[in-house]
Amino acid sequence: MIATCGSARRSLARAFADRDAGPVLLFVEGAAGLGKTHLLRELADLPETPDVARLWWRCGAEGGGPEEDEAWREPTLLLVDDVHRADEDELRRLRRVLAGLEPGSAAAVTYRPEELPVPGMPLGGSAMTYPFRLTVLTDRLAPWDEERVRRAAAEVLGGSESCTAEAVSALRERTGGVPRAVVDLLAMLRAQRPAFTGTAAEVAAAGVPTRLAELVLSRTYALSPAHRPLVWAAAVLDGPAAGDELIAVAGLGAVPGSDALLRALESAALAELGEGRYGFAVPLAAAAVRDTVPGPVRQDLHRRAARALGRRQPVAWAAVGEHHRAAGECRGWLRAVEKAAESAAASGRHQEAITLLERTLATPGIPPQARARLAPLLARNAVTGLRSDQTVEVLEQIVRDADLPPAVRGELRLDLGLMLSNQMGRFEEGWRVLEVAAAELREVRSVLAARAMAALVTPYWPGASLDVHRGWLIKASAAADDSGDDAMRTAVLANHVGLAMSWADPEAWDLVAQLPVQSTDPACVRQAARGLCNAADSAVWLGFYRRVDGLLTEGRELATRGGAPYTEHSASGTRLLQEFWTGQWLGLAKRCEEFVADTADMPFLSSDAYVVRGLLAVAHGDWGEARSWLSQRGTFGTENLPVPLGATAAGAVIRLTLARQEVADAAEQARAAWTVVAEKGVWPWAAELAPWAVEALARAGDTATAHAMVRDFAQGLGEADAPAARAALAWSRAVLAESEALAEGRPDGLLAAAETYRKAAAAYAELPRPYSQALTTECAGRCVLAADAGGGEAGEGRASASGEAPAAPACDRATTASAIAELEACAQHFTDLGAVWDATRARALLRTRQPAKKGRPPGRPSHSDQLSPREAEVAQLASSGLTNREIAATLHLSPRTVEQHIAGAMRKTGALSRRDLAHRI
């Protein structure tokens, strides 16, 4: 009868509960370290048996166990530990005691099955005669699963950040889940200096716990010298292996090898891990044995291991290479590394290939011929996959190698330039490197020359103008045609798509349709995927949000099929931008943060997520967080952001600066950001910058530059089909009109500005872009209310600059009522989106003009114990991190009034500070 640990406990409890029931004998079997003694202690503490006597019998200990003629006159629980250590005399006594168990008593007997003198017979070679009424149960202890290892790690490591999924998986793998080994290894990790951070590499480097090492070494060296090499072979192979492999690596013949395997299994030095597969029960034990093998013998073992693994199918080339390296066979090692990297790249495991090649190339003394073969392989994987920072350092070092052939150096320089630009965000360096690569490759390899030129077609980088990119497109197209390479033609086409879409070329969508999405060539598929994702990114900036889904879905499917993880990740960034503009804000902040965490080793790839998270923080009123996210949290210089993303971030920063009434600073930021866009000449990318830049300059009194911005924006767009930019242009014109009307005190001008704002709102509604629609609708309502007041008042941070008495109201009650309804709808839209700051500002504007509700009793309502609506608004903004001055500007209050409201909110909520107020409200 097989019972689980839980059922065994219940059976023992029932035996004691029913004095008329027969006695119970529980056998507990488990390999060393699985917790047999711990289980006996748990059984000794069974709460259901308070009146039962406990009697311990530790086998192999002098004087252990009860007297064999002892009569038990009361219910007793006999706990027998390590019966595999008992000699024949002790076993004979134990059998007699167990045969004499009376009803109401029970016994639990533990043993290591691998150390029994007679396998399967814990009580010795003589079969025991069990009494008729004795119930015999068996409980086989099992290793911990990953969840149990995780709980143990959390207990030992204090549940800290170092208890990562990566560390838990490595712990489970290295220890085989054996509890004693898990706990001992965790103790070693906890004592590490520097502190354990939760990586698999740290687990692997921690060493072997002393208890485990002594156990496996005692078993290994109990074997005869003739049999020991088989255990050494298992230690070198370091994983489950067939018997014939172990014999071959050990260098033994078939007959002596088979005998050695039997002796190793009998002594428990090795275990059968699967059908015909042998190794160490605890994988970590291999390292302890391997370290004791003499060096020359160990090298011979590795040499034979490389040959044995080379016969497996498929060949694990990385493991073969490690054995060649350990055997001192440099040429065999490097050949195996090359094959391993090629195999990993072919199956899309680019990061695996990168790690292997980086480690290899960083080894001193690699022959120049090998470097010339391995370095381009590293570069190709790094450009396609997700590179580490070390890859750039390795490539920069290699391209300085004077012994490299020119063609190889040019190829490496090309890949280095691509990485600097696309994955590191170091555009200026990357551009220079790519120009040199194009020149180097022009004479030796036309295909790679076309690839370098194609890279210079990409318009996203700051610096070169649109015309420069067009010039490189002509050169790249000619070079690709000369090469006759379909994948290169597709690469140039993919970049042509990105260039054409960026400035809304009428032929752009036709170019998208030419991408060979049905190709069976993996290289063409990867380039087609990139082209589709380029098109999706440009479609987001142009405002074709409904077309983005199809482009991204198809592009990501192709990227997955072609093995292009960088393209997949860039598509994820595009998706975040689309979700922000189209108002899909639920959970968006979390998705941005998760994306940033997933691409932590390459922050430039997550720049979209940083900016979107910053835009959300602006709307939420978390201004300190907003600036941190918009500045990429210091991961790299924001001046290196792609132009459209940099313009968007700059627009948000200008908006924050204006809200803080730092108008001069905002104007300077606007001039600098506008210069970048103007130099590039891709005018649709000005869409997220223009309204805020125009407002900053208008409020700073530099109306000439503000007019020039609007004029250049309009002329640059021309007839381009760029819906988002057209809406932004209308918004910018409305900002200019409102500013001039306020400066001149003209209510009619404010009404005209309101109409222009409404045109912008209608354009945003068509896209759709609900947040921008609500912002421009709010502006329209603000202009109407200002006109109703005679042109002398406005919303946030605005006032008449003329100093003259306001003119008579220029709009009727119906117009004003319509504007109030618009503002109420805006406040609700902002609330629905989660735009706390915007909703609060809109409601504050409403209160400046909304009539009091009928039926309200005179005087101020009482809020003696609860926050008043105004206190709640002030507290909300204060808890978001806004200063009193910033709150005052948002709510049209004086800083003194804000201070009083915060004091009232803190008193009513019991908050001890502004930060504490955030938790209280």
N, C-alpha and C positions, 0 to 999 in steps of 0.2 A: 504493500500500500504506500503510495507516494503522497506526501502532504506538503503543503506550503508551510512556511514559517508560522503564518497566522493560524492556520488550521491546527498545527502541532500544539501551539499554545492553548487553543480552545480544547483540544483533546485532553491535555494534561489537566486543565482546569476542571473538565467534566469528571475525570478520574477521581479527583479529590472531592468534588461536590457530591458524588454518589458513592457512599461507602460500600454499597453492595455490588458496584461495578468491578470488573476485573482490573488488574494492574495494567499500567501502560509502560512500554519501553520505546523511547524515541532515539533513533540513530540520527546524528547530524554529521553529514559528510561535507567536506570543503577543503580546497587546496589551501596551502599556507597563506595567511593574510586575509582570508575571506571573513573572519569575524566569528569563529566558532566559540571562543571563550567569551566574547561579548554576548553572544546569544545565551550561553549558560547563565550569565549574570542576570540577563533579562528574565529568564525562566525562574531564577531564584527569587526574583522580586514580583512574581505573579500576585496581583492584589486579591485574586479570588481565593488564595490559600493562606490566610493569616495564621491558622493553627497547625500548619504542616511543618514538620521538622526538615531542615535542609542539611544534607550531608555531602561534602565535597570529597572527590577521589581524583587526585592528580596522578595519572599513570607515570611510571618511571621515577617518581619521587620516593625517597626512602621513607618507609613507614606509611605510605599513602593508602587510603581506603579503610573500610571498616573490617572488623574481624569477621571471618567467614562464617562463624557459628553464632553471630550476633542475632538475637531475636528482636524484631521490630514490633513493639507493642502499640505503636502510634503511627498515623499516616506520615510517610516520609517521602521527600523528593531527593533522589540520589543523583548527583551531578558528576559525571565521569568525564574528565577532560584528557584529550590526547591519548586515546587508547592505542594508537599506533606505536607509542613508546613503550608499551607494557611488554615484559618478557613472558615466557610461557607460564611460569609459576603465578605471576600476577593475573594473567588471563584466566588461568584455572580457577583462582579465587573469585574473580569477577563473574565468571559464568555461574558459579554456585550461588553467589549473592543474587544475581538477576533471576535465576531459576526459582529463588525463594521469595520473590516479591509477593506481598500480600495485597488483597483488595484494599483500595484507598491509598495505595502508594504508587510511585512512578519513578522512572529513571530516564535520564537523558545522557547519551554517550556520544562524544565527538571524536572525529578522527580525520586524518589526511588520507584520502584514498590512494594518493600516489606513493605513500610510504608504508602501506600495509605489507607485512611479510607475505601474505597470501592475498592477491587481489580479490576484492569483493567480499572478503570475510573479515570484518573488523574484530571478531572475537577469537581469531586464530584459525588454524587449519582444521581443527576438529569441529565438526558440525555440532551446534548446540541443540539440545532438546528443549524447546520452548513449552512452558505450561499451557494447557488448553485455554484457560481464561485470559492469558496475556495478549494484549493488543500491541502489535509491533508496527511502528511508523518509521518512515524515513524522510528526512528533510535535507535536501541538497541545496546548499548555499550557492548563490550566483554572484558574479561581479556586479558592481553598481552600474546603472545606466547613466547617461549623460546628465539627466536631471538631478540624480542623487549626487553625482560629482559636483554639479553646480552648487547645490546646497552646502556641501562640505566646504567648497572653496569660499562661499560667502561667509560661512562661520569662521574659518581660519583667517581669511584675509579681511575680515570685518565688513564684508559687503561693499567694499570700495570699488572705485572705477577700474581697478586692476583685475577684478573678477569678470573678465570679458568672455564673450562667446568663443572667441579664438583661443583663449587660454583654457577654458573648460574643455573644448574639443581636444586640444593637445594633451591635457592631463588625462582624459579618458583613453586616448590612443596610446600614450606612453606607458600608462600603468595597467592597461587592460581592464580598468575598473576595479582592481583588487583593492579593497578598502584600506588595508595597512599601508600599501604602497602609495595610495592617494594621499593619505594623511601625512605620511613621512615626507613626501615630495612637497606638499603644501607648506609644511613647517620649514623646509629649506628655502622655498620661495619667499616666505614671510621674512626670513632673516637676511635676505639678499641686500647688499649695498653696492650700487645705488638701488633704490626701492624698485620692486617688481612693478612693471607697468602694464602687464597683461598680454604680452605677445607670445606667439607660439615659439619664436626663436629663443626667448628667455627660458621657457619651459624645457626646450631641448638642451640648452646649455647649463641647466641647473646641476646636472650630475645625477649619480645614483645614490639613493638613500642607503646608509650603512647597513641597516637590517636586511634589506633586499640583497645587497652585494655579498654579504657574508653567507646568506642562504644559498645563492646560486653558485658561488665559488666553492663552498664546501661540497656541494653536490658534484660539481665539475671535477674537482681534484680528488674526489673519492674514486673516480674512474681510473682504470689502469692507463699508463702513458700511451699504450697502443690504441685505446678507444677515445682518448681525450680530443684528438684532432677533429673528430666529427662535431663535437660541441663548439670547438673554435670556428669551424666552417659555418655553423648556424649563426654564431655571433657576427661573423663578417658579412654574411648575406643579409642579416638584420631583418628577417621577415619570414613568413611561411614559405617553405621550400619542399619540393619533392624529395623522396629518399635518395633517388639516384643523383640528384643535384648535390645534395649534402655529401654524398660519398665521393663524387667527382671533385668537388672543391676541397674536401679533406685530403685528397690524394691517396685514397685507399682503394684497394681492389674490391670487387663485388662481394666476395664472401666475407673478408674481414670488415668491410664497410657495413654490411648488414648486421654482423655481430655487434659492431660498435653502436649502431643505431638502437638495437635491442637493449644493450647495457645502459645507454643514455636515457632511454625511456623508463627502464626499471628503476634507475636511481633518481628519476624525476628531474634530472638535469635538463631534459627536453620534454616537450609534451606534444601530443598529436592535436593540432589546431584545426584540422579539417580532414576530410577523406584523403589520406595519403599525403598530408602536408604537415610538416613538423617545424618546430621552433620553440621559443621561450614562452612560457605561459604569461609572463610579464615582459612585454617588449623592451622595457627599460633595462632589463637584466643583460641584454646583449652587450651593452656598452661596458658593463663591469667585467664581463669575460674577455671582451676584445682588448681591453686595456692591459690584461695580464699576458697576452700572447707575445712571445719574443718578436722583435722587429722583423728580422729576416723571414721568419715563419709567416708572420702576418702579411708581408708583401707577396709571398708565394700564394697564400690563400686568396688575396685580392686578385692576383693575376689569373688564377683559375676561376674565380668568381666572374670576372669580366667575360671569359670565354663561355662559361655556363649560361650567363644571362643573355649573351649574344645569340644563343640558340633558341631562346624563348620567342614565341610569336604572339602578339607583336613585341618587338624588341623595346625594352625600356632603356633608351639610349642615355638618358641622364644618369641612371644608376650604373650603366656600363661605364660611362665616363668617369664616375667617381671611383670605381674600382681600378680603372687604368691609372688614374691620378695617384691613388693610394699605393699602387704597385710601382710607381716611379716611371710609368710608360707615358711620356709626354705626348708623343705623336698619336697614340691610341686615344688618349684623353681628349685632345683637341678635335680629332675626327668625330668622336662620339658626341662631344658638345655641339658641334656643327649639325650633326644629324638630329640631335634632340631638339635644337632650336628650330630647325626646318620643320620637323614633325609638329611641334607645338604651334608654330605659325600657321601651318596648313590647316590645322583644326581650330583656328581662331583663339588659341590660348596665348595671346601676345604677351601678357604680363609675365607668364611663366618663362617664355623665351627671353624676355628682357632681363629678368632677374638672373637667369643662368649666364647669359652673355656678359652682363655687367660684372658679375663675380669673376668670370674667367678672364676678361680683358684687364681687370684690375690687378691680376696676378703678375708680379714682376717676371721679366725674362721671356715673355711670349715672343716667339720668332716673328719677324716682320711678315713673312708669307701668311702665317696664321692670322695675324692682326688684319691683314688686307682682306682675308676671307670673312672673318667674324664681325669686324666693325660695321661693314655695310648691312649685314644681317641684323645687327643690333639696331642700327638706325632705322631700317625699314619697319621693324616691329614697333619701335618707339613712336614713330610718326603715326602708324595705324592704330596702335593700342594706347594705353594710358601709361605714360612714361614716369620715371622717377627723376628727381633732380640730379641724381648721380649720372644718369645717361648723358646729360648735357656736358657735364664735366669730363666724362670719358671721351666723348666725341671731340670736344675742344682740344683735348690733349692729343688725340690721334691725328687730327688734321694738321697738326704742327710737325708730324713725323716726316722728315725729308725723304725717307726711304720708300714712302708709299708711292705706287704708280699714280700718275696724274689723273687717270680716269677714276681710280678708287677715291682719291682725295676729293675730286670734284663731286662725286656721288655723296660722300660723307658730308661735305660742306653744304650740299643741297638739303640733306635731311636735317642737319643742324639748323640751317636757316628756317626750315619749316617748323621745327620744334620751338625755336626761339620766338617765332611769330605766333603760331597757332596755339601752343600749349604753355608757353611761359609768359606771353604778353610783352615780350621785349621786342617791340616792333622795329624800332630804329636799328638795333643790332641785326635783327633778322633780315631786314631789307638789304642792308649792306652785304651780309653773307650771301644772300640769294643772288644779288647782282654779280658778285665774284664767281659764284658757282655757275651761273649762266655763261659767263665768259670762259671759264675753264672747260666747261663741257661742250661748248659750241664746236670745238675742233675734234673732239674725241668720241663723243657719244650723243648723237642727235636726239635720241629718245629722252635721255635725262636732261639735255639742254632744254627741250620742250617743256619738261616738267618744271624746271626752275623758272622758265619764262611764264608758265601758267600760274605759278604761285604769285608772281608779281602782278598778275591781272586782278587778284583779289582786292577789293576796294576798302575793306573794313578798317585797315590800319590808318592811324593818323599820319599826316605828312604829305605823301604824293597826291597830286590832284587827279580828278577823274580823267583828264586828257592823258596823263602819264599811263594810267592803267589801260586805257584804250590802245595806246601805242604798244604796250607789251602784249595785248591780245592779238594784234596783227602778227607780231613776231612769233608768238607761241603757236598760233594756228598754222603758220607756214612750217614751223619746225615739226609739229605733230604730223602734218601731211607728208613731209619728207621722210619721217621715220617709218611710215606705213604701219604703225602700231595702233590697233583699235583701242586698247586701254588708254593710251596716251591721248588719242583723239577725244575719248570720253572725258578724260580729266580736264582737257582744255574746255570742252563743252560745259562741264559742270561749273567751272569758274566763269565762263561766259554767261551762264544763267545767273549766277550771283551778281555779276557786274550789271547785266541788262536789267534785272529786276530791281536793283538798288535805286536806279534813277528813273524807273518806270518806263523803260524803252517799250514802245508798242509791240515790238517783236519778241518780248521776253517770254510770253506764254507759249509762243510757237517753239521757242528754244527748249522749254521744259518738255514739250511733247516729243522732242527729238531724242531725249535721253533713252538709251537702250535698256529699258527696264526688263525686257524679256531675255537678255543675254544669258548664255550659260557659262561665260568666262568669268570666274570669280573676281578678277581684277576690274573688268568692266562693270560688274555688279557693284563693287565697292564705290567706284567713281559715280555711277548712276545714283546710288544712295546719297552720296555727298551732294550731287546736283539737286536732288529733290529736297533735301534738308536745307540747302542754300536757298532754294526757292521759297520754302516755308518760312524761313527766317526773314527774308525780304518781304514776303507777303504780310507778316506781322507788322513790320514797320510801315508798309504802305497802307495797311488798314483793310486788307482782304481777309478778314478773320474767318469767314465761312469756307474759304478754300484751304485754310491751313490744316484742318483735320485730315483731309485726304492726302495732302502732300506728306505730312508727318507720318501717317500710318504706313503708307507705301515706302517712304524713305527708311523708316526704322525696320520694316520687314526685310528690305534689301540689305540694310547694314548688318542685321543679324545673320542673314543667309551668307553674306560675303565675308563675315568676320571683321567688322569695323567698329569696335567699341567706342572709339573717340567720336565717330559720327553719331552713334546712338546717344551718347551723353550730351552732345551739343544739341540734339533734337529735344532732349528733356528740358534744356534751358529755354529753347524756343517755346515749348509748351507752357512754361511758367509765365512768360511774357504774355502769351495769348490769354491765359486765364486771368491775369491782372486786368488787361484792357477790357475784356468782355465781362468783367464783374463776377467771375467765379472765385470768390474770395474765401469761401468756407474751407478751412483747413489749409489755405494756400501758404500761410506763414510757416506752418509745420512742414509742408512739402518743400519749401525753400530751404529750411534749416537742415532737413534730411539730405537734400541734394548736396548742400555745402559739406556736410559730414562725409557723405559717400565719396566726394572728390577732394578730400582734404589734402592729398599729396599733389594736387594740381589745381590750385585755387583759381587760376585764370579760366579754367573750364567752367567753373561755377559762378562766373561774374554776373551772368543773367540773374541767378538766384539772389546774389547779394543786392543787386539793384531793385529787384521786385520786392524783396524783404524790406528794403529801405523805403520804397514808395508806400508800402502798407503801414510802416511805422509813422510816416508823415501823416497819413490819414487818421491813424489811431491816436495821434497826439503824443506818441513816444518820441519826442524830438531828439533826445540824447541817443537813443537807439538808432534813430533814422540816420543821423550823421555817421554813426559807426558803420552801419551796413552800407550806406552809399559810398563811403570811402574804402570799401572792400576790407574793412577791419584790419588795415595795414598789411594785407597779404602781398600786395604789389601796388605800384604807383597808379593812381586813377588816370593820370595823363596817358597811360598806355591802354586804356579801355578802347574797344572798337568804337568808331566814331558815333554811331547811333546810340549805343549804350552810354557812352560818355556824355553825349548831349542830353540824354534823359536824366542821368544822375545830376548833371549840372543844373538842369531846370528845377529839379526837386530841391537842391541846395539853395538856389536863388529864392525859391518860394519860402523856404524856412527863414532865410535871412531877411526877407521883406516882412514876414510875420513878426519878426523880432524888432522891426523898425530900424534895421541897420541898412538904410537905403543906399548909402554910398558904397558899402561893401558889396551889396547885391549888384550894383551897377558895374563895378569892376569885374565881378565874377561873370556877369553877362557878356561884357566885351571880350573877355578871354575865351569863353566857351564858343561865342559866335565866330571868332577868328578861326577856330579849328574846323568848324563846319564849312565856313566860306572857303577856306583853302582847299578843302576836299572837293567842294562843288557838287556834292550829292544832296540836293536841296530837300528831298523828302525826309532826310534825317534831321532836319531842323524842327520837325513837327512838335516834339516834346520839350523843346527849348524855347521856341519863339515867343509864346504868350508871356512867359515869365521874364524873359530877357527884355522884351518890349516894355513890360510894366516897370521893371527895375529902372530902366533908363528914363522912362517918362516921369516916374516919381522923383528921380534924381534931377529932373529939369533938363536932361539932355534929349530934348524932343527931336533934334535934327538927326541924331544917330538912331533913335527909335523909328523915325520915318524911313531912314535909309535901310534899316533891317527889314521892315515890312515890304519896302520896294524891292529889295534884293531877293527876298523870299518869294514874292510873287513872280518876278522875272525869272528866277531860277526854276520855278515849277513849270512855267510856260503852260502848255496844254497837257502836261503829264497826268496820267490817270493814277492819282495818289490820294485816295479819299481821306486818309487821316491827316495828311498835310494840308489838304484843302479846308478841312474843318479847322485846323490850327491856324491857318491864314485868316479865316473869318474871325476867329477868336482874337488874334493879334490886332486886327483892324478895329475890333470892338474895344479892346483895351486902350488903343491910341485915341479913339473917338471919345471914350469916357474920360480919359485923362484931360484932353483938351477942353471938353465941356465943363468939367469941374474947375479947371484953371480959369476959364472965361465966365463961369457962373451962368451957363446957358442950359436951362431945363430942356429945351427942344433938342439940343445936342445929346443930352442924356437919354432921351427917348429914342433918338436915332441909334445911339450905341446899344440900347436895349434890344432893338430890332436886329442889329448885327449879331449880338450875343445869341438871340433866338435862332438865327440862321445857323450859327455854329452848333447850337444844341440839336437842331434838327438833323444836321449832318452827322453828328455823333450818334444820334438815335438810330440812324440808318445803318451804321457800321455793323453791330451796335457797340457802343462804349458807354455804359451807364454812368460810370463815375465822372467822366469828362462831360457827359450830357448834364448831369446834376450840377457840376461846377459852373458851366456856362449859363444854365438856367438861373442859378442863384445870382450870377452877375447881372443878368437881365432884370431880375426882380430888384436887386440893389439899385440899379440905375433908375427904375421907375419910382421907387420910394424916395430917392434923392431928388428926382424931378418934382415929385409931389411936394417936397419940402422947399421947393424954389431953387433947386440946383446947388444949394449950399452944403448939403450933407451927403455922405456916402457911407459905405460899409467899411470893412476892415482897413484901418490905416489910411483912409482917404478923407480929404477935406478940401474945401474951396481955397484956392491959393490967391484969389483976387482981393480978399479983405473987405469986399463991399457987401452991403446988405443983400440977402437973397432976394431973387425976383419972385413974382407971384407964381403959385403952383401952375404947372403946365399940363396937368393931366386930370381927367375927371375921375369920379369915384369908381366907375366901372373898371377903368384901367388900373387904378390902385388896388381894387379888390382882386382883380385878376393876378396882379403881381404878388399879393399876399398869398393867394391860393398856390401860385407857383412855388413860393418859398416854403410853404407848408409841405408841399409834395417833395421838394428837395430835401428838407430836413428828414422826412420819412425815408427817402431813398438812401440818404447817408447812413441813417440808423440801420436800415436793412443790410447795407454793405458792411457795417461795422466801423464806419468812418466817424469815430467819436468826436474828433476835433471839428470836422466839417459840420456835423449835425449840431453841435453846441453853438458854433458860430452862426449858423443859419437861424437857429431859434433866438439867439441874442438879437439878431437883426430884426426878426419878426416883432420882438417885444418893443422895439423902438417905434413901431408904427401901428401895431395891432390895437384896436380899441378894446377897452375892458368889457368882459362879458356881462350881459344884463343880469340883474338879480343878485349880483354880488354885494354883500353888505359893505358899507363904507369902512375905511380903515384897513390896516394891514392884517392879513390872516395870521392866526397864531400857529407857530411851529415850535412850541416850547420844548418838545421832546424829540421831534423828528427834524431832519434837514429840510429846509425850504427848497423849492425848485432851484433858486439861484445858488444857494449854498451847495446843493448837490452838483450843479454844473461846475462851480469853482473847484470843489473838492475833486471831481473827476479829472479836470485838467491839471490840478496841482499834483495829483497822484501819478499822472503821466510824465511828470518831470518838467512841466512848464514853469517858468518864473512868474512872479507876480506881475511884472511888466508885460510879459507875453500873454498872460491870461487877461489882463486889462485890455490889451489891444484886440483880443479875440472877442470879448464880451462887451466892448464899449463902456468900460468902467474905469474908474481911477484906480491906481495901484493901492491907495489907502483903503478903498472899498473892498478890493480883493483881499487885502490883508485881514479885514474885519470878518469877511465871509469864511476865510480859512480858519480863523480863530474860533468862530462859532461852530464850524463843522467838527473841529478837533474836540471842542468841549462836549458837544452832543454825542459824539461817537466814542469818546474816551481815548482817542488816538494820542500817542505820546510824541509823534513827529509827523512830518509830511509823508515820509515813507510808510510809517505805520498807518496813516490815513488810507493808503491804497488797499490795505487788508481789511480795514474796518467798514468801508462803504460798500 
